[in-house]
């Protein structure tokens, strides 16, 4: 025992262990439902509007197809409609859950309607998420093509400048090397035979550059398509993120609603149980007093029952007495029952004549007294 006491003293003196024990008690101590989840319910009531707002926005984006040329107006109208829809959904589903918890059959119908509204909201949110993804996808594709075209345009502009310069040099060269000649009886200016070789080289260079330009343009178209595909592929995962987020928000709205309603329902049940317990709590001290009073009453009754019966009567003129009667009806029954067919009382052991075969006590006093003695034990 000494070692045990020392061990307990060491635990009591260790501050860290005491803190751990306090945390353990706080974490695992049995508490009423209304107390244990009060903070969670408070936070749920505080922030339950936030997922509903996101749900309305997600559903509202799905209305962009109404006015494709004015997407901002379409989204604004869609959000307003989605807010009204969200309010109806939450109200109907909440009423249905409340009615089901109360055991009302009509609650199942309301819950089914609320579930249908939830499914519609999920569908609208998914459509909105997909529409938002398509807007992002198109924006990325346009940006990629514009960036590619900008780079290709700069390269082509430089090439065009080079071609222009080469053509101007060729024109100048031809003008400087023109000579007069008779062609078909007419006098015309032609390039000299000496300059034709240089002219041919310049023309070949210009033709090669023009072919290169055509190839660049063709390659630019192909690369623009590839750049667009790459941009679209880069934002592809966001589609699944948007769809998953929309589904999560809808489930969160339903989960918060279920938690709040169940919290109120369970809290009310606990309060009613406490009220019933207080109404039917037995005061043990008062019960003991009643038992003592009953025992005293039985003892007094037993003393009266064993006393000799007192004769009473009336004296008449010839000094005869009228047939006397006796007090104590219980004793009369006791004596009348003695003999054939008589029973013995299980409490006072006196004989009595039973009214029915299964009668156990001679009188109601003995029956109540016998029960009182059992209670005392």
Secondary structure, DSSP 8 states (H G I E B T S, - for coil): -HHHHHHHHHHHH-HHHHHHHHHHHHHHS---HHHHTHHHHHHHHHHHHHHHHHHHHHHHHGGGGTTTT-HHHHHHHHHHHHHHHHHHHHHHHHHHHHHHHTT-THHHHHHHHHHHHHHHHHHHHHHHHHHHHHHHHHHHHHHHHHHHHHHHHHHHHHHHHHHHHHHHHHHHHHHHTEEEEEETTEEEEEE-HHHHHHHHHHHHHHHHHHHHHHHHHHHHHHHHHHHHHHHHHHTHHHHHHHHHHHHHHHHHHHHHHHHHHHHHHHHHHHHHHHHHHHHT---HHHHHHHHHHHHHHHHHHHHHHHS----B--B-TTS-B---B-S-HHHHHHHHHSSTT-EE-TTT--EE--SSTT---SSHHHHHHHHHHHHH-
